[in-house]
Amino acid sequence: MSEIATATPEPAVVKKLTLNDRCDSCSAAAKVTAVLKSGLELIFCRHHFKAQEAALVGAGATIYEEEDED
C-alpha cells in the first residue's frame, strides 16, 4: 500500500483593514474581506457585504469581518 501525502492548505493571510481601505463597490470604509477560492480578495463596507453575503458564501468565500472599535 502506498502512502499519499495530504497537505492542509494554509489559511489566507488577510491584512487588517485601515481607514484608507475602501469598499470595492463604493467609497465607504471597508469592514469585511471576502477571500474567494481562487485567492482573490474583495473588500466591502457592511452594506454591500450584506447585499452580496449569500452569493459569496455560496461561492465558498472565506469571510473576515473587522471588529468595531468602541
C-alpha positions as CSV (number, residue, x, y, z in Angstrom):
1,M,0.0,0.0,0.0
2,S,1.4,3.4,-0.9
3,E,1.1,6.4,1.3
4,I,-0.5,9.5,-0.2
5,A,0.7,12.8,1.3
6,T,-2.1,15.2,2.1
7,A,-1.4,18.8,3.0
8,T,-3.8,21.1,4.8
9,P,-3.9,24.3,2.8
10,E,-2.5,27.3,4.6
11,P,-5.2,29.8,5.7
12,A,-5.2,33.1,3.7
13,V,-3.2,35.9,5.3
14,V,-5.5,38.8,5.4
15,K,-4.2,42.2,6.3
16,K,-6.1,44.3,8.9
17,L,-8.2,46.9,7.2
18,T,-7.4,50.5,7.8
19,L,-9.3,53.7,7.4
20,N,-7.7,54.1,3.9
21,D,-9.3,50.8,2.7
22,R,-12.4,51.4,0.7
23,C,-15.3,49.2,-0.4
24,D,-14.8,47.7,-3.8
25,S,-18.5,48.7,-4.6
26,C,-18.5,52.3,-3.2
27,S,-16.3,54.7,-1.4
28,A,-17.3,53.8,2.2
29,A,-14.8,52.4,4.7
30,A,-14.2,48.7,4.2
31,K,-15.2,46.5,7.1
32,V,-15.3,43.0,5.5
33,T,-12.8,41.0,3.5
34,A,-14.0,38.1,1.4
35,V,-11.4,35.7,0.0
36,L,-12.6,33.6,-2.9
37,K,-11.3,30.1,-3.5
38,S,-9.1,31.5,-6.3
39,G,-7.3,33.6,-3.7
40,L,-8.9,36.9,-5.0
41,E,-9.7,39.3,-2.1
42,L,-12.7,41.6,-2.2
43,I,-13.3,44.2,0.4
44,F,-16.8,45.6,1.3
45,C,-18.5,48.1,3.5
46,R,-21.1,46.3,5.7
47,H,-24.0,47.4,3.5
48,H,-22.5,46.0,0.3
49,F,-21.3,42.8,2.1
50,K,-24.8,42.1,3.4
51,A,-26.1,42.6,-0.2
52,Q,-23.6,40.0,-1.5
53,E,-23.2,37.7,1.5
54,A,-25.3,34.8,0.2
55,A,-23.5,34.8,-3.2
56,L,-20.1,35.0,-1.5
57,V,-20.9,32.2,1.0
58,G,-22.4,30.1,-1.9
59,A,-19.2,30.5,-3.8
60,G,-17.2,29.2,-0.9
61,A,-15.6,32.5,0.1
62,T,-13.9,32.8,3.4
63,I,-15.2,35.9,5.2
64,Y,-13.2,38.1,7.7
65,E,-15.1,40.9,9.5
66,E,-13.4,43.7,11.2
67,E,-14.4,44.3,14.8
68,D,-15.8,47.7,15.5
69,E,-13.6,49.6,18.0
70,D,-15.6,51.2,20.8
